[in-house]
Amino acid sequence: VLVVPMDPRIPKIRIHTRQLINIVRQRLLVSIDEWPVDSLYPNGHLNSIIGPVNSVEVEVKCLLLESGIAFDNFSASALACLPSSDEIPKDEESSSKRLDLRHVPIFSVDPVGCQDIDDTFHIRRDEDGDIELGIHIADVAHFLTKD
């Protein structure tokens, strides 16, 4: 099978598989093993099936993989530190000064190992079909209290 990379600068990659029915219209993680001098295409192997083409979640995972950005799930201890999902912002927080974006998938651009995840972004289509890119810089001081 010839696999077509997302990056058009990379040639198609030949893989041998018995999973053809499972990989059609799927995003795959493939490694190049060799490129014979007499072949137009390098030979490789299938590492994993990421998910269906055109799925927003899968496309984001692919972009993160391409960029070397970790997207593993948070540990149970990290999730335990989060407020409950039904927590409602205080009235002064829900004023016109702050916009509630908890319903929007937001991604961190902080490096791996960062202790203060405060630089994030979101991307989505607006009502007119235009792409909206939101840059978020956390106002951490807003959430601190004096002792």
Phi, psi and omega per residue, in radians:
V1 nan 2.441 3.010
L2 -1.694 2.158 3.140
V3 -1.712 2.340 -3.106
V4 -1.722 1.973 3.126
P5 -1.162 2.731 3.073
M6 -1.138 -0.651 -3.120
D7 -1.453 2.005 -3.089
P8 -1.142 -0.215 3.109
R9 -1.365 -0.285 3.136
I10 -1.659 2.318 -3.129
P11 -1.241 2.862 3.038
K12 -1.014 2.632 -3.091
I13 -2.086 2.261 3.135
R14 -1.502 2.187 3.050
I15 -2.215 2.663 3.023
H16 -1.830 2.242 -3.092
T17 -2.634 2.664 3.011
R18 -1.833 0.140 -3.072
Q19 -1.863 0.431 -3.032
L20 -0.867 -0.795 -3.107
I21 -1.093 -0.493 -3.114
N22 -1.496 -0.287 -3.049
I23 -1.866 -0.101 3.115
V24 -1.132 2.297 3.137
R25 1.072 0.542 3.111
Q26 -2.061 2.609 2.965
R27 -1.451 2.302 -3.063
L28 -2.129 2.651 2.955
L29 -1.798 2.015 -3.039
V30 -2.172 2.490 3.056
S31 -1.949 2.487 3.050
I32 -1.540 2.237 -3.125
D33 -1.730 -0.707 -3.105
E34 -2.796 2.848 3.066
W35 -2.403 1.638 -3.136
P36 -1.007 2.482 -3.059
V37 -1.106 -0.433 -3.104
D38 -1.715 0.281 -3.077
S39 -2.099 2.509 3.057
L40 -1.311 -0.380 -3.034
Y41 -2.165 2.488 3.030
P42 -1.290 2.734 3.044
N43 -1.692 2.506 3.135
G44 -2.615 -2.956 3.094
H45 -2.489 2.727 -3.138
L46 -1.413 2.143 3.061
N47 -1.550 -0.823 -3.132
S48 -2.861 2.780 3.021
I49 -1.691 2.106 -3.095
I50 -1.449 -0.714 3.122
G51 2.683 -3.095 -3.049
P52 -1.197 2.495 3.054
V53 -1.057 2.516 3.100
N54 1.284 0.117 2.991
S55 -1.436 2.245 -3.095
V56 -1.006 -0.808 -3.119
E57 -1.057 -0.742 -3.134
V58 -1.195 -0.726 -3.138
E59 -1.114 -0.682 3.098
V60 -1.127 -0.773 3.099
K61 -1.011 -0.723 3.133
C62 -1.100 -0.763 3.113
L63 -1.096 -0.711 3.115
L64 -1.144 -0.747 3.099
L65 -1.070 -0.803 3.128
E66 -1.030 -0.600 -3.080
S67 -1.593 -0.032 3.134
G68 1.254 0.479 -3.123
I69 -1.706 2.225 3.141
A70 -1.196 2.450 3.101
F71 -2.383 0.504 3.126
D72 -1.123 2.746 3.084
N73 -1.179 2.639 3.098
F74 -1.272 2.628 3.113
S75 -1.197 2.825 3.109
A76 -1.050 -0.656 -3.130
S77 -1.193 -0.614 3.094
A78 -1.199 -0.745 3.136
L79 -1.148 -0.530 3.138
A80 -1.153 -0.366 -3.133
C81 -1.411 -0.215 -3.077
L82 -1.349 2.617 3.039
P83 -1.212 2.802 3.135
S84 -1.135 2.655 -3.072
S85 -1.203 -0.301 3.127
D86 -1.651 0.118 3.110
E87 -1.127 2.341 -3.109
I88 -1.882 2.324 3.116
P89 -1.064 2.585 3.078
K90 -1.117 2.726 -3.082
D91 -0.931 -0.736 -3.117
E92 -1.178 -0.431 3.110
E93 -1.406 -0.473 -3.093
S94 -1.614 0.238 3.128
S95 -1.250 -3.077 -3.128
S96 -1.167 -0.182 3.134
K97 -1.326 -0.435 -3.072
R98 -2.218 2.444 -3.139
L99 -1.922 2.209 -3.135
D100 -1.406 1.934 -3.130
L101 -2.016 0.437 -3.106
R102 -1.122 -0.343 -3.141
H103 -1.486 -0.105 -3.091
V104 -1.754 2.289 3.046
P105 -1.129 2.121 -3.095
I106 -2.116 2.408 -3.035
F107 -2.067 2.457 3.111
S108 -1.450 2.526 3.012
V109 -1.977 0.186 3.085
D110 -1.273 2.605 -3.096
P111 -1.225 2.795 3.087
V112 -0.990 2.395 3.133
G113 1.524 -0.072 -3.138
C114 -1.118 2.400 -3.111
Q115 -1.601 -0.355 -3.128
D116 -2.153 1.615 -3.113
I117 -1.379 1.679 -3.052
D118 -2.292 0.039 3.106
D119 -2.057 1.942 -3.044
T120 -2.409 3.003 3.096
F121 -2.610 2.872 2.960
H122 -2.419 2.759 3.080
I123 -2.485 2.326 -3.136
R124 -2.806 2.914 3.053
R125 -1.591 2.385 3.095
D126 -1.524 -3.067 -3.081
E127 -1.047 -0.494 -3.128
D128 -1.531 -0.023 -3.113
G129 1.553 -0.017 3.089
D130 -1.343 2.717 3.125
I131 -1.543 2.251 3.106
E132 -1.864 2.191 3.061
L133 -1.995 2.054 -3.136
G134 -1.870 2.259 3.091
I135 -1.831 2.232 -3.068
H136 -2.086 2.149 3.026
I137 -2.044 2.011 -3.030
A138 -1.187 2.434 3.032
D139 -1.670 1.292 -3.049
V140 -1.043 -0.631 -3.116
A141 -1.025 -0.485 3.141
H142 -1.051 -0.529 -3.040
F143 -1.695 0.007 -3.137
L144 -1.585 2.530 3.084
T145 -2.024 2.630 3.083
K146 -1.346 2.486 3.119
D147 -1.355 nan nan
